[in-house]
Amino acid sequence: MQNKTQPLYGGIEGGGTKFVCAVGTGPNDIRASANFPTTTPQETMAQAVEFFKQQEVVHGKLSSIGFGCFGPLDPNPDSKTYGYILPTPKPGWTNANVVGMVQSSFDIPIAFDTDVNAAALGEWQWGQGQGLNTFIYLTIGTGVGGGAYVEGKLLHGLLHPEMGHIPLPHDTTKDPFVGACPFHGDCFEGLASGVAIEKRWGQRGGTLPPEHAAWELEAEYIARALASYSYVISPERIIIGGGVGQLPHLLPKIQQRTQQLINGYIKSPAILENIETYITNPGLGNRSGVLGAFALAGQINSK
Ligand code: ZN
């Protein structure tokens, strides 16, 4: 199909440190992209709007915009605070109407969801989620978050899942680190995020060698969480992205430990025999988020 007949999408991957904006139709057709630091909502969203305005001059009118954002946020179109960031420790962003700031400049549909739900949809459309009905996309980087695609659609529920904040067993003799989550201390994110690794060991995860004790502990926490997700959601696959989640030496440790913890209880070959495809890294690599935003845009465009 020629691109002229295909709708052109805008995508925003809103992260805690940077926003990635792109225009295109899919993984093989990203016409332009740009990164902006996450400063204030007014400044960052104005840069996103300006980027799309400029791209429309070059590439023509956008059909819709998909926006996957850090949370917590309100993704319910029927809610009064739809499109808002909810109370967050991130200064200046609490109650920011981020969708409104884009919508006021563009008379086209804007789809809004969590960054991880967007990434899950991107993986479903073009990556490791293709052909699946129920799976999880988890990111482990500066923070920890998970999106879920359940029985053919993204899971929202009350607001959206907060998979990074589940409690985990924490043996304080073995790991005296108190945890880094401002809300819960030693929840999953508090124990296993990139921030937690750096605070616990005094150096960034990327600088710790694969044989460092940090990684066995990290794999233990992640595997505990994955086992819980497997029991609760019964996913056909768990995709792990993010800077920490995609460290090549970490994945086999996570696979092995998750299989051990489940201990044969879930009687599926996916876990018993094929753990290396049950728990996998994203097919789209670091582009799951921004391509997921295209996927969100495509979904709202076809409604
Ligand atoms: Zn927490």
Residues whose N, C-alpha, C, O or C-beta is under 5 A from the ligand:
A	BS01	ZN	G164 H165 C181 F183 H184 C187
